[in-house]
Amino acid sequence: MKNYGSDSKSALQAKFDAQKIAFAPIMFQAARALRNLGILKYLLNNKRKGAEIEVIANELNLSVYGVKVLLEAGISIELVMVKDQKYYITKTGYFILSDELTNVNMDFTHDVNYQGMMHLEESIKNGKPEGLKVFGKWGTVYEALSELPTQVRKSWFAFDHYYSDYAFPEVLPHIFKSNPKKILDIGGNTGKFSIYCAQHNEDVQMTILDLPGQISDAIKNISEVGLESSISTHALNLLDNSIPFPMGYDAIWMSQFLDCFSQKEILGLLQRSYNALDENGSLYILETYWDKQEFEASTYSLHATSLYFTAIANGNSQMYHSDDMIKLIEKSGLYVDEAIENIGVSHTLFICKKRQV
């Protein structure tokens, strides 16, 4: 593994950065309030002439005090700037307001993670997603998905689908290049990818493999688009290695799936995939590896997402370094035949084959 990070900043800058971390939860909520209460939107609409606190408060039916404390916080987190007592939105403020990626991440952080992250230390010590208990008593978030509060579910799926939706159109040519007839969609969730494939190629037969709760949602979605003849479902406990996957597939698909498991669990899933795959078939693994990111912002986001897995999702998985995944693939009897990077927002596609004995 190559070296990452540095310690070249001045002591003064380092101490300032430490204060940013110390107050980060408070400033996060300030940014949300500036967005949700319409203050950033008002400033965007008046970006050339700016606006005074009293005018903003009057226009948005908010107190002068409330607008004042939020805007002053906004100066320090660089969402706004002030000139001659008038406030203006900054570039960062614009992204907090209008950037889809930023809004998906903020809503996911607030609705899914914020309360549960208070149990991060407990999760590290116990190896369990102790933060999940703020929503109820489940072993993992995947068991809970069909029963989580509406807003939590909405933000969870928005986060999950945002990244996959951009990637799906780019991966289809790689998958259908070999003209697969039967594809096993492991961890198929709500059926989005299988539906996408069936609509793309009417000859393919898809099978979704997932937990019963997710399969129930998938069946509804499949029925709504009338693809029951092209997509079947198979519910099982994915972590029970005594239950084999259905056999006879010339392609197996896993999208943003293996990062949901520990390395030991991933190995079991890969070994069962090996057995389910035809001799000349391919296993397609689409993941976001933190070492394969073009931009620092992506790496930062993935490291933060790893802590969601620790405290909320299952307590033992993460966004992996690509080397970790390659080692597990090879240990399962497969090998990476081809790797395609920079797919969608931040994905890498591994096309894996069975190693010939």
N, C-alpha and C positions, 0 to 999 in steps of 0.2 A: 504494500500500500504506500503510495507517495505521501509526502508531507502535506498537511493542511493547516491553515491558520498562521498567524504571526503575532508578535508582541512588540511591535515597533512604534506604537503610538506613545505620545508623551504622557507623563504621570497625570498632568492636568486633564487631558482628554480622557484618559482611562477612568479617572474619578468621576468625570461628568457622565461617561457612559454607564458607570456603575449606578449613578442616581437615576438614569433613564430606566434601568432594569428595576431598581427599587420601587419606583412609582408606576411601572408599566401597567398594572391592572387598572389603576385609577385613570390614567391617561387614555387607555383603551376605551373606557366607558365614556370619557369626554368626547372622543372622536365619534363614537356611535351616536351620542346625543346631538352633536353638531350635524351629523348626517340625518338622523331620524326626525329631528325637530324642524328641518327645513332651512337651517341657518346657512349651511354650505350651498344649498340650492339657490337661496336668495342672493348670496354673494356672487355666485356664478352668473345669475341673470343681470347683475349690476357690476360685472367685472371691470368695466372701464372707469366708472365714476366712483366705485366703492360705496360703502354705507356706514352710517353712524349707528352706535348701539341702540339709541332711542328709536331710531327709524325702524331698525330690524325688529325690535321688540314690539313695536306698534303694529307693523305689518303682519307679524306671525302670531299676534295675540299671546305673547310671552312676557314675563316680567323683565324689566331692565336689569335687575340683579342676575337673573338666570342667564340671560344672553351675555352679560358682562363676564361672569366667571367662566363660562364656556369659551368665549372668544379669547380671553386671556390665557387659558390653558392651550387653546389652539395656536397661539403664538409660539409657545414652547415646543409643541409637537409639530410645528411648521406646516400646519394646515391653513393658517391665515397669516397675513401681515398687516401692519397698521401704518398709515401715513397720514399725518395731519388729522388725527382722530377718526379717520375713516378706515374701515376694514376691507381687505381684499382677499379673495381666495388664491392660494398658491397652487403650483402644479401638483404637489402631494395632496392637497385638499381636493383637487379635481379628481384624482384617482380614488380617494376614499369615497367620493360621491358617485362617480360615474363608471368606474372600471368594474366589469362583471367579475373578473377573477378576484379582485380585492373584496368585493361585496360577498361573494360566495364564501371566501375564507373567513371574513369577519363574522358572518352569520353562523357558520360552522363553529367558530371559536366560542361565540356567545351562547348559542342555543344548546350545543352538544357538549362543550368542554368546560365552560367557565366555572360552574359550581363543582363539578367533579374533580377539577385540577387541584382543589384544596386537599385531595386525598392522594396526591402523587407520591409523597414519601411513603405512605402506608402501602401503596401499590408496589413500589420498589422492594420494600421489605418483605411483603407477603407473596409477591409473584402473582397477584390477582388484580383485576380491574376494580379496585375499591371505590373509584369515583362513580361507577355505574349505579351504586346504591342510591344516589340522589334521585334516580328515576324509578327504582324498584329492585326486586330481588331476582337477578338473573346471573348466570355464569359468564356470559359474554353478551356484547351488544347485538350480535347477530340473532341470538335467541329472542332479543327484546324488540327487534325492529318493527314487527307488526303491531306492537302494543305501546310503543313510545308515544308521548304527547305529540299532537299534530304538528306543532311548530318545530319540535325537535326532529321528527321524521322528515319534514319538509327540508330543513337545513342539511340534514345528513344526506339525503338523496341528491339534493342540489350540488353538494360538494362532490359526492361520488360520481354523479353523471357528468358534471362539467368537464372533468378531465377525460373521461372515457368518450364522451360525445365527439370531442375534437379528434380523437385518435381513430375511431372506428372507420371513417371513410378512407383513411390512409392505409389501414392494415388489410382491408378486403382484397386488394390485388395480390398481396403476398400469400394470403390464405388460399384463394381460388386459382392461383397459378398452377397448382397441382390437381385441380379439378376434383376436390373431395366430394364423396357422395354421402358420407355419414360423419357428422361432427358432434362430439360430446362437449357441451358447454359447461365446464365444471365451475361451480360458484356463480351460476347464471343469474342469480338474484331475481329481479323483476322481469327478466326475459328480454331485455332491451337488445342485447347483441344478437340473440337467436332470431328475434323478429327482423332485425336489420339484415341478417344473412338470408333468411327465407324470402324477404322481399327483393333482395339483390339477385338471388339465384333460385328459381322455382323448382329446380331438380334436387336440391340438397335436402337431406333429412337431419334435423337438429334434435338433440336430446339435452334438456336442461337438468343438471344435477345440483341439488342444493338442499338446505334444511326445509322441513315441512312448511314453516311460516312463509319463507320466500317463494316456495313452489306454489303456494296458494295464491299469492299476488301475481306470479307469472301466468298461471292458468287464466286468471281474469283478463290480463293484458293480451294474451294470445287469442282468447275468445273475441275480444273487442275488435281485433283486426282480421278475424276469420282465418287464422292460420293453423287450426287444430290438426289438419292433415299433414302439415310440414314439420310441426314442432311437438314433440312428446316431452314428458317430464318424469323425473325419477327422484323421489324424496328419500334422503338417508342422512345419518349422522356422519358428516365428512371426516370426523376425527376418530371414528371407530375403525382401526386398521384391520379388524377381523371381517369387515364387510367389503368385498371386492367391488370395484366399479363395473358397470355393464361393459361387455366386451365387444370387439369387432368394429372399431372405429378407425377410419383412415386419417382423422384429424381430431386433436383435442385442443380446446381453447381455454386459457386461463387469463382473465383480464383483471388487473388490480386485485388479485385473489391471494397469491402466496404471501404477500406482505401482511396478511391477516393472521399469520400463524408463526409459531416458534420454528426454529431451525429443525428440531426433531420432528415436529408435525409436518413441515414441508417435505422432509425426506420420505415420510410415510405416504403423503399425497403423490409425490413423484413416482414412488415405487408402484403404487396402485395404477397410476396413469400408464406406466411402462407396460403393465400387464393388460390394460384395456386397449392398447394401441396395436393396430396391425403391424406386421413386420416392417413394412416400408412406409408406415405412416409418420406424421409429424406432430409434435407437441408445440403449440404456440404459446409463449409466455410473454404477456405484455405487462411491464412494471415500470415504476419510476424509481430508478436507482440514484441515490444522492450524489454519487461520484460521477454520474454521466450528465450532469446538468450544465447547460451553457451559461446560465446566469446565476450569480450569487443569491439572488432573491429566491430562486427555485430550491437551491440547497438549503437555505434558511427555512423555507416553508416545509420541506420534507423532514428536517430534523425536528421541527415543532410537531409535525404530524406523528412522528414516532412516539412522542409522549402522549398523544391521544390514544394510541394503541396500548400504552402502558397503563394509563389511569382509567380509561373508559372502555376500550374495545375488548381486550382479553388478557392484558397483563403480561404478555410474553412475546409480542411480535413487534415489528418496526418497519420503517422504510429502509431497505437493505442496501449495503454496498454491493456492487455487481459481483465482486469476487466471492462474497458469501454465497450468492445464488449459484454461480458456476460450479463451485465445489460440491454443492448439494445435487445439482443436476448430474454431474459426473459420478457421484457416489451411488446414484439410483440406477446406473446402467445406461443413461442417456448421455448425449454430448451436444454442445451448441454447434449446429451446422452453419448457422448464419445469424448475425446480429445486425439489426437495423436501428440506428439511433435517431434522435430528434423527431420522433413521431408525435403528432398532436402537440400538447402543451409541453410535455417533459418526459415522454415515454421512450423506452427501448423495447424492441421486439426480439426475443430469442426464439429462433426456430430450431427445435431439438429433434434429434433422430435417435433410434436405438443403436447402441454400439454393437457391432457385429462380433460375436464370440468366436 
